[in-house]
Amino acid sequence: MARRRAPLLRRSNSPPPLKPRLTARALLGNSTNVRFQRELHAPSRRRLLSTMPPITSALNSLATALRPRKGEMTRAAIVEAAMDIAAREGLEGLTIGTLADQMQMSKSGVFAHFGSREDLQLAVLREYVRRFVDDVLRPAVKQPRGLPRLEAILDGWVAFLAREISRGCIMIAGAVEYDDRPGPQRDAMVSIITGWKAELLKAIRQAVRQGHIARDTDAQQMVYEIYGLMLAMHQDARLLRSADSAKRARVGLRRLLADARPAPAAAPAAVSTRRPAKRGAAPRSRK
């Protein structure tokens, strides 16, 4: 009897099913229960990777954003050199040619950062004010309102001016240069000085409200006298070459504040405990 042959298995032309593989989503999605998922379809995977910037590119972008730009560094260096020239020769002595020679740059290179000599002078004034505020006003406002804050402002101002004595104060010299010369530079000088006087006036009035200075104090007059002492300090140091100008300015400021303090309250009169003598009673004779 003939044996039956087993039916031949036909080959299937369809591709085999994809095997499950461990993917990054399975690892990052649940770290305690690793799941298996089918690999993403190739086009979808490419689209996902294209939207994710490489870590190197991201770090380079961050470093570029944090790194100072070359143009900003050059501008800051130009302003620093301009401040040195203005302190020695005044704002009117500041020229594009002199600055270009000191910076070893061309005049067109300086003009690329500052369109005119006037813009350069105003940039110097803005930088001066920024440094003055950082060195004098910001530390002082950390002190309590009243006399402690006012004393900190004056101490910081004397210290700041003492550091500039060797080369000159841009603001004091500029006030002389532009006192009768109208223009943007004079307007900037007036705005800076009136603004600083307003800060002094504010500090004095706060001291009055705190009871540290007498209520009848003329705050405007006090500002005037404070400014006079600071101008005298600069003149004695620069013109007369006095070595003790800062010391004398501090003594004058301390005396000005001491004279403005409220008078101490009068002590109450002592009350007598003796009983008044009775009328008509004869005084006792002493034996």
C-alpha positions as CSV (number, residue, x, y, z in Angstrom):
1,M,0.0,0.0,0.0
2,A,1.5,3.3,-1.1
3,R,2.3,5.9,1.5
4,R,0.8,9.3,1.4
5,R,3.2,12.0,1.0
6,A,3.1,15.0,3.3
7,P,1.8,18.1,1.6
8,L,4.6,20.5,0.6
9,L,4.7,23.7,2.5
10,R,4.6,26.7,0.3
11,R,6.9,29.6,0.9
12,S,5.2,32.9,1.8
13,N,6.4,36.0,0.0
14,S,5.3,38.3,2.8
15,P,8.1,39.6,5.1
16,P,8.5,38.1,8.5
17,P,6.9,40.0,11.4
18,L,9.2,42.5,13.2
19,K,10.7,41.3,16.4
20,P,10.2,43.3,19.6
21,R,13.2,45.4,20.5
22,L,14.1,47.5,23.4
23,T,13.8,51.2,22.6
24,A,14.9,54.4,24.2
25,R,11.3,55.2,25.0
26,A,10.9,51.9,26.9
27,L,14.0,52.7,29.0
28,L,13.2,56.3,29.7
29,G,9.4,55.9,30.0
30,N,9.3,53.6,33.0
31,S,12.6,52.8,34.7
32,T,11.0,50.3,37.1
33,N,9.0,48.3,34.6
34,V,10.9,47.9,31.3
35,R,8.5,47.3,28.5
36,F,9.1,46.0,25.1
37,Q,7.7,47.9,22.1
38,R,8.0,47.4,18.4
39,E,10.6,49.6,16.9
40,L,9.3,52.8,15.4
41,H,8.8,52.9,11.7
42,A,11.9,54.2,10.0
43,P,10.4,57.5,8.6
44,S,8.9,58.3,12.0
45,R,12.1,57.7,13.7
46,R,14.0,60.0,11.3
47,R,11.4,62.8,11.9
48,L,11.8,62.4,15.7
49,L,15.6,62.6,15.6
50,S,15.5,65.6,13.2
51,T,13.6,67.6,15.7
52,M,16.0,66.8,18.6
53,P,19.2,69.0,18.3
54,P,22.4,67.1,19.2
55,I,23.8,67.8,22.6
56,T,27.0,69.3,21.2
57,S,25.0,71.9,19.2
58,A,22.9,72.8,22.2
59,L,26.0,73.4,24.4
60,N,27.7,75.4,21.7
61,S,24.6,77.7,21.4
62,L,24.6,78.2,25.2
63,A,28.3,79.0,25.3
64,T,27.9,81.5,22.4
65,A,25.0,83.2,24.3
66,L,27.0,83.5,27.5
67,R,30.2,84.7,25.8
68,P,30.6,88.5,25.6
69,R,30.4,89.6,22.0
70,K,33.6,91.0,20.5
71,G,31.9,94.3,19.5
72,E,30.6,94.8,23.1
73,M,34.1,94.2,24.5
74,T,35.7,96.6,22.1
75,R,33.1,99.3,22.9
76,A,33.8,98.8,26.6
77,A,37.5,99.1,26.1
78,I,37.0,102.3,24.1
79,V,34.9,103.9,26.8
80,E,37.5,102.9,29.5
81,A,40.2,104.6,27.5
82,A,38.0,107.6,26.8
83,M,37.4,108.0,30.6
84,D,41.1,108.1,31.2
85,I,41.5,110.9,28.6
86,A,38.5,112.8,29.9
87,A,39.8,112.7,33.5
88,R,43.2,114.1,32.5
89,E,42.2,116.6,29.8
90,G,38.5,117.1,30.3
91,L,35.6,116.0,28.1
92,E,36.5,118.7,25.5
93,G,40.0,117.3,25.3
94,L,38.5,114.0,24.2
95,T,38.8,113.5,20.4
96,I,38.3,110.6,18.1
97,G,41.9,110.9,16.8
98,T,43.5,110.9,20.3
99,L,41.3,107.9,21.3
100,A,42.2,106.0,18.1
101,D,45.9,106.5,18.7
102,Q,45.7,105.3,22.3
103,M,43.6,102.3,21.3
104,Q,45.8,101.6,18.2
105,M,42.7,101.7,16.1
106,S,41.7,103.6,13.0
107,K,39.3,106.6,13.3
108,S,36.7,104.7,11.3
109,G,37.0,101.8,13.8
110,V,36.1,104.2,16.6
111,F,33.3,105.8,14.6
112,A,31.8,102.3,14.0
113,H,31.0,102.2,17.8
114,F,30.3,105.9,18.3
115,G,28.8,107.9,15.5
116,S,30.2,111.2,16.7
117,R,32.4,112.8,19.3
118,E,29.3,114.0,21.1
119,D,28.0,110.4,21.4
120,L,31.4,109.4,22.8
121,Q,31.3,112.2,25.4
122,L,27.8,111.2,26.5
123,A,28.8,107.5,26.7
124,V,31.6,108.6,29.1
125,L,29.2,110.5,31.3
126,R,26.8,107.5,31.4
127,E,29.6,105.1,32.4
128,Y,30.8,107.6,35.1
129,V,27.3,107.7,36.6
130,R,27.0,103.9,36.5
131,R,30.2,103.5,38.5
132,F,29.3,106.3,40.9
133,V,25.9,104.6,41.7
134,D,27.5,101.2,42.1
135,D,30.3,102.5,44.4
136,V,28.4,105.1,46.4
137,L,24.6,104.8,46.3
138,R,24.0,101.1,46.1
139,P,26.0,100.1,49.2
140,A,24.5,103.0,51.1
141,V,20.9,102.1,50.5
142,K,21.5,98.8,52.3
143,Q,21.9,100.7,55.5
144,P,18.8,101.6,57.6
145,R,17.0,104.8,56.7
146,G,18.0,107.9,58.5
147,L,21.4,109.0,59.8
148,P,23.1,105.6,59.1
149,R,22.2,105.8,55.4
150,L,23.1,109.4,55.1
151,E,26.5,108.9,56.7
152,A,27.1,105.9,54.4
153,I,26.4,108.0,51.4
154,L,28.8,110.8,52.5
155,D,31.5,108.3,53.4
156,G,31.2,106.6,50.1
157,W,31.3,109.9,48.2
158,V,34.5,111.0,50.0
159,A,36.1,107.7,49.3
160,F,35.1,107.7,45.6
161,L,36.4,111.3,45.1
162,A,39.6,110.5,46.9
163,R,40.3,107.7,44.4
164,E,39.8,110.2,41.5
165,I,42.1,112.9,42.9
166,S,45.2,111.6,41.2
167,R,43.6,112.0,37.7
168,G,40.7,114.4,38.3
169,C,36.9,114.1,38.6
170,I,35.1,114.1,35.3
171,M,31.9,115.6,36.9
172,I,33.6,118.5,38.7
173,A,35.8,119.4,35.7
174,G,32.9,118.9,33.3
175,A,30.7,121.3,35.4
176,V,33.3,124.0,34.8
177,E,33.7,123.1,31.1
178,Y,30.0,123.3,30.3
179,D,28.6,125.9,32.7
180,D,28.1,128.4,30.0
181,R,28.2,126.2,26.9
182,P,24.7,125.0,25.9
183,G,24.2,121.6,24.3
184,P,23.5,117.9,25.0
185,Q,26.7,117.7,27.2
186,R,25.6,120.5,29.4
187,D,22.0,119.1,29.6
188,A,23.5,115.8,30.7
189,M,25.7,117.4,33.4
190,V,22.8,119.4,34.8
191,S,20.6,116.3,34.9
192,I,23.2,114.2,36.7
193,I,24.0,116.9,39.3
194,T,20.4,117.7,40.0
195,G,19.6,114.0,40.3
196,W,22.4,113.5,42.8
197,K,21.3,116.5,44.9
198,A,17.8,115.0,44.9
199,E,19.2,111.8,46.4
200,L,21.0,113.7,49.1
201,L,17.8,115.7,49.8
202,K,15.8,112.5,50.1
203,A,18.3,110.9,52.5
204,I,18.3,114.1,54.7
205,R,14.5,114.2,54.9
206,Q,14.4,110.5,55.8
207,A,16.8,111.3,58.7
208,V,14.4,114.0,59.8
209,R,11.4,111.7,59.7
210,Q,13.4,109.1,61.7
211,G,14.2,111.7,64.4
212,H,17.9,111.6,63.7
213,I,18.0,115.2,62.5
214,A,16.1,118.2,63.9
215,R,12.8,118.9,62.4
216,D,13.6,122.6,61.8
217,T,16.7,121.6,59.7
218,D,16.9,123.3,56.3
219,A,17.5,120.3,54.1
220,Q,18.3,122.4,51.0
221,Q,20.9,124.4,52.9
222,M,22.5,121.2,54.2
223,V,22.8,119.8,50.6
224,Y,24.4,123.1,49.6
225,E,27.0,122.9,52.4
226,I,27.7,119.3,51.7
227,Y,28.4,120.1,48.0
228,G,30.6,123.0,49.1
229,L,32.8,120.7,51.2
230,M,33.2,118.2,48.4
231,L,34.2,120.9,45.9
232,A,36.7,122.3,48.4
233,M,38.2,118.8,48.9
234,H,38.7,118.5,45.1
235,Q,40.2,121.9,44.7
236,D,42.6,121.6,47.6
237,A,43.8,118.2,46.4
238,R,44.1,119.0,42.7
239,L,45.2,122.7,42.7
240,L,46.9,123.1,46.1
241,R,48.2,119.6,46.4
242,S,46.9,119.3,49.9
243,A,47.5,115.8,51.3
244,D,44.8,116.1,54.0
245,S,41.9,117.3,51.9
246,A,39.9,114.1,52.4
247,K,40.5,114.1,56.1
248,R,39.3,117.7,56.4
249,A,36.2,117.0,54.3
250,R,35.2,114.1,56.6
251,V,35.7,116.4,59.7
252,G,33.5,119.1,58.1
253,L,30.8,116.6,57.2
254,R,30.7,115.1,60.7
255,R,30.4,118.5,62.3
256,L,27.6,119.4,59.9
257,L,25.6,116.3,60.8
258,A,26.4,116.8,64.6
259,D,25.0,120.4,64.5
260,A,21.8,119.1,62.8
261,R,21.0,116.6,65.5
262,P,18.0,117.3,67.7
263,A,18.7,118.9,71.1
264,P,18.5,116.5,74.0
265,A,15.3,116.7,75.9
266,A,15.5,118.7,79.1
267,A,15.5,116.7,82.4
268,P,12.3,117.1,84.4
269,A,12.6,119.4,87.5
270,A,13.1,117.7,90.8
271,V,10.1,117.5,93.1
272,S,10.6,118.5,96.7
273,T,9.4,116.1,99.3
274,R,9.5,118.5,102.3
275,R,6.1,119.6,103.7
276,P,5.4,123.3,103.7
277,A,5.4,124.9,107.1
278,K,2.1,125.7,108.7
279,R,1.0,129.3,108.9
280,G,1.3,130.9,112.3
281,A,3.5,128.1,113.7
282,A,6.6,129.3,115.4
283,P,9.8,127.9,114.1
284,R,11.5,125.5,116.4
285,S,14.6,126.7,118.1
286,R,17.7,124.6,117.8
287,K,19.5,123.8,121.0
